[in-house]
Amino acid sequence: MTRAWMAGGLALWWGWQTAQYVPVWNTPLSLATHVVQLAPSKPQALLNNGTMLVVHGQLSHARRAFVGAHAAAQAAHVPPYDRVAVTESATDNLRAVAVLVASARARGWT
């Protein structure tokens, strides 16, 4: 009987946890945004969130995320390999966003 109660309790807990995180896992953007909420000073989280924002056409928000990733990568606690990788990626992504914005303006989309 104890095993049955434990299994039932585990099933209830799992169901509750699933219900809590379904909205988080709904889209890659919602997951990336949730990760930034949990770890707002992590450069890779900001970089990933910026990428998902670009995919969803939210270029001004993406730009802010890339600027934040670049700044967060300069923190003392960030390992050198992460600092280099995120700084380079954020810089490249900021250039790409600038090109996308200029292209959208040239086409009259903004």
Secondary structure as UniProt FT lines:
FT   HELIX           2..21
FT   TURN            22..25
FT   HELIX           28..38
FT   TURN            40..41
FT   HELIX           43..55
FT   TURN            56..57
FT   HELIX           59..73
FT   TURN            76..77
FT   HELIX           80..106
FT   TURN            107..108
//
